[in-house]
Amino acid sequence: MGIFGKPEHKPAEAVPHRAPSPVPTTAAALAPSPAPAPARPSTGACIVGAKTTIKGEISGDEDILVEGLVEGQIQITKDLRVGPGGVVKAKVQAQAVVVSGELVGDCHATHRVEIQASGKLLGNIRAPRVVIAEGASFKGMSDMSSRGEEKK
């Protein structure tokens, strides 16, 4: 628009012709993009919540944190952590076991078992390394022999 609201007349300039961009016609191209997947917890652990009870067998290849109640058997290739409010009444086999809550049952770890000051373990331990913090409760037998010594 020109001065005083009058239309401005200019000679037409040569504008190069542009082809319109192609418009997607497939259903996939027209569909809205999916929402991003929710991020996994940074710990990468399976968590049994404080208000959750599991009865049966748990097996797998990832860390487990128990804040609720687990009864039965746990057989994993990674670490088991029993949180301060967690209770495990099971036969346990894991790479490492850390007890801050309560574990009732035999415990076999390929690397170590640690009972923290707030922890209580009632059962037998078999692991090459056992750590029992001051104030922890443990009743049972511990076997710290390595696999080579067991065969003799």
TORRORO-382107 format. One record per residue (C-alpha): z, x, y; residue number from 1; residue in one letter. Coordinates in Angstrom, 3 decimals, always signed. Layout:
! TORRORO-382107
[r [Z X Y] NUM "A"],
...
! end
This chain:
! TORRORO-382107
[r [+0.000 +0.000 +0.000] 1 "M"],
[r [-0.827 +1.207 +3.471] 2 "G"],
[r [+1.083 +1.067 +6.682] 3 "I"],
[r [+2.076 -2.385 +7.953] 4 "F"],
[r [+1.730 -3.953 +4.469] 5 "G"],
[r [-2.058 -3.802 +4.430] 6 "K"],
[r [-3.746 -2.779 +1.193] 7 "P"],
[r [-5.066 +0.707 +1.255] 8 "E"],
[r [-8.712 +1.175 +0.291] 9 "H"],
[r [-9.734 +4.521 -1.092] 10 "K"],
[r [-12.913 +5.469 -2.764] 11 "P"],
[r [-12.695 +5.381 -6.566] 12 "A"],
[r [-12.156 +8.762 -8.105] 13 "E"],
[r [-13.477 +9.794 -11.461] 14 "A"],
[r [-10.608 +9.418 -13.916] 15 "V"],
[r [-11.205 +10.791 -17.383] 16 "P"],
[r [-11.222 +8.066 -20.023] 17 "H"],
[r [-8.269 +8.266 -22.422] 18 "R"],
[r [-8.378 +6.607 -25.832] 19 "A"],
[r [-5.353 +4.413 -26.524] 20 "P"],
[r [-2.818 +5.963 -28.890] 21 "S"],
[r [-2.888 +4.486 -32.375] 22 "P"],
[r [-0.327 +1.757 -33.012] 23 "V"],
[r [+1.489 +1.903 -36.339] 24 "P"],
[r [+0.646 -1.057 -38.516] 25 "T"],
[r [+2.572 -0.336 -41.708] 26 "T"],
[r [+5.849 -2.122 -42.392] 27 "A"],
[r [+7.694 +1.192 -42.706] 28 "A"],
[r [+6.482 +2.319 -39.296] 29 "A"],
[r [+7.479 -0.977 -37.680] 30 "L"],
[r [+10.932 -1.167 -39.296] 31 "A"],
[r [+13.854 -0.029 -37.183] 32 "P"],
[r [+15.170 +3.410 -38.078] 33 "S"],
[r [+18.222 +3.260 -40.366] 34 "P"],
[r [+21.651 +4.101 -39.003] 35 "A"],
[r [+22.849 +7.594 -39.854] 36 "P"],
[r [+25.025 +7.860 -42.941] 37 "A"],
[r [+28.759 +8.122 -42.258] 38 "P"],
[r [+30.091 +11.662 -42.392] 39 "A"],
[r [+32.171 +12.644 -45.412] 40 "R"],
[r [+35.687 +13.900 -44.825] 41 "P"],
[r [+35.692 +17.601 -44.095] 42 "S"],
[r [+38.018 +18.225 -47.016] 43 "T"],
[r [+35.418 +16.983 -49.484] 44 "G"],
[r [+38.267 +15.603 -51.604] 45 "A"],
[r [+38.567 +12.316 -53.417] 46 "C"],
[r [+41.573 +10.575 -51.880] 47 "I"],
[r [+43.784 +8.073 -53.693] 48 "V"],
[r [+45.330 +6.189 -50.765] 49 "G"],
[r [+49.029 +5.508 -50.273] 50 "A"],
[r [+48.627 +1.802 -51.157] 51 "K"],
[r [+46.425 +2.455 -54.203] 52 "T"],
[r [+47.379 +2.487 -57.893] 53 "T"],
[r [+45.071 +3.863 -60.573] 54 "I"],
[r [+45.821 +3.426 -64.267] 55 "K"],
[r [+43.583 +5.195 -66.747] 56 "G"],
[r [+41.613 +8.413 -66.933] 57 "E"],
[r [+40.250 +10.362 -63.978] 58 "I"],
[r [+37.701 +13.088 -64.640] 59 "S"],
[r [+35.310 +14.875 -62.343] 60 "G"],
[r [+34.159 +17.937 -60.463] 61 "D"],
[r [+35.795 +17.623 -57.039] 62 "E"],
[r [+39.194 +18.037 -55.424] 63 "D"],
[r [+41.598 +15.097 -55.627] 64 "I"],
[r [+44.388 +14.226 -53.212] 65 "L"],
[r [+46.886 +11.660 -54.514] 66 "V"],
[r [+48.886 +9.825 -51.872] 67 "E"],
[r [+49.409 +6.703 -54.016] 68 "G"],
[r [+50.162 +6.262 -57.736] 69 "L"],
[r [+48.106 +7.540 -60.674] 70 "V"],
[r [+49.105 +6.803 -64.280] 71 "E"],
[r [+47.240 +8.047 -67.345] 72 "G"],
[r [+45.276 +11.279 -67.516] 73 "Q"],
[r [+43.617 +13.563 -64.956] 74 "I"],
[r [+41.037 +16.098 -66.113] 75 "Q"],
[r [+39.114 +17.795 -63.297] 76 "I"],
[r [+37.436 +21.160 -62.762] 77 "T"],
[r [+38.660 +21.498 -59.156] 78 "K"],
[r [+42.086 +21.222 -57.471] 79 "D"],
[r [+44.648 +18.424 -57.656] 80 "L"],
[r [+47.032 +17.915 -54.752] 81 "R"],
[r [+49.895 +15.419 -54.959] 82 "V"],
[r [+50.826 +14.459 -51.398] 83 "G"],
[r [+54.426 +14.004 -50.184] 84 "P"],
[r [+54.374 +10.270 -50.982] 85 "G"],
[r [+52.178 +10.580 -54.055] 86 "G"],
[r [+53.278 +9.980 -57.642] 87 "V"],
[r [+51.342 +11.136 -60.703] 88 "V"],
[r [+52.513 +10.041 -64.155] 89 "K"],
[r [+49.863 +11.705 -66.251] 90 "A"],
[r [+48.789 +14.609 -68.372] 91 "K"],
[r [+47.009 +16.877 -65.888] 92 "V"],
[r [+44.326 +19.497 -66.389] 93 "Q"],
[r [+42.829 +21.127 -63.273] 94 "A"],
[r [+41.870 +24.423 -61.681] 95 "Q"],
[r [+44.937 +24.422 -59.422] 96 "A"],
[r [+47.750 +21.912 -58.916] 97 "V"],
[r [+49.859 +21.631 -55.750] 98 "V"],
[r [+52.780 +19.202 -55.885] 99 "V"],
[r [+54.386 +17.962 -52.674] 100 "S"],
[r [+55.292 +14.574 -54.161] 101 "G"],
[r [+56.168 +13.798 -57.777] 102 "E"],
[r [+54.363 +14.728 -60.991] 103 "L"],
[r [+55.674 +13.495 -64.359] 104 "V"],
[r [+53.759 +14.910 -67.306] 105 "G"],
[r [+52.420 +18.132 -68.744] 106 "D"],
[r [+50.373 +20.203 -66.350] 107 "C"],
[r [+47.703 +22.747 -67.350] 108 "H"],
[r [+45.958 +24.748 -64.616] 109 "A"],
[r [+43.399 +27.494 -65.078] 110 "T"],
[r [+44.465 +29.295 -61.856] 111 "H"],
[r [+47.897 +28.219 -60.567] 112 "R"],
[r [+50.551 +25.546 -60.205] 113 "V"],
[r [+52.543 +25.311 -56.996] 114 "E"],
[r [+55.556 +23.065 -56.461] 115 "I"],
[r [+56.319 +22.853 -52.761] 116 "Q"],
[r [+59.795 +22.330 -51.270] 117 "A"],
[r [+59.383 +18.535 -51.214] 118 "S"],
[r [+57.836 +18.471 -54.703] 119 "G"],
[r [+59.236 +17.409 -58.045] 120 "K"],
[r [+57.656 +18.225 -61.414] 121 "L"],
[r [+59.043 +16.859 -64.681] 122 "L"],
[r [+57.026 +18.274 -67.579] 123 "G"],
[r [+55.681 +21.476 -69.046] 124 "N"],
[r [+53.511 +23.875 -67.058] 125 "I"],
[r [+50.814 +26.122 -68.471] 126 "R"],
[r [+49.132 +28.355 -65.893] 127 "A"],
[r [+48.684 +32.082 -65.264] 128 "P"],
[r [+50.501 +31.762 -61.890] 129 "R"],
[r [+53.403 +29.443 -61.068] 130 "V"],
[r [+54.961 +29.126 -57.606] 131 "V"],
[r [+58.166 +27.131 -57.132] 132 "I"],
[r [+59.358 +26.891 -53.533] 133 "A"],
[r [+63.008 +26.847 -52.570] 134 "E"],
[r [+64.201 +23.243 -52.650] 135 "G"],
[r [+61.589 +22.130 -55.190] 136 "A"],
[r [+62.609 +20.383 -58.404] 137 "S"],
[r [+61.276 +21.419 -61.811] 138 "F"],
[r [+62.424 +20.383 -65.271] 139 "K"],
[r [+60.432 +21.576 -68.240] 140 "G"],
[r [+59.031 +24.733 -69.755] 141 "M"],
[r [+56.503 +27.078 -68.216] 142 "S"],
[r [+53.977 +29.194 -70.069] 143 "D"],
[r [+52.360 +31.885 -67.936] 144 "M"],
[r [+50.525 +33.694 -70.716] 145 "S"],
[r [+46.845 +34.384 -70.249] 146 "S"],
[r [+44.241 +33.156 -72.717] 147 "R"],
[r [+43.964 +36.598 -74.330] 148 "G"],
[r [+47.694 +36.663 -75.085] 149 "E"],
[r [+47.617 +33.175 -76.677] 150 "E"],
[r [+45.304 +34.332 -79.503] 151 "K"],
[r [+47.590 +37.193 -80.636] 152 "K"],
! end
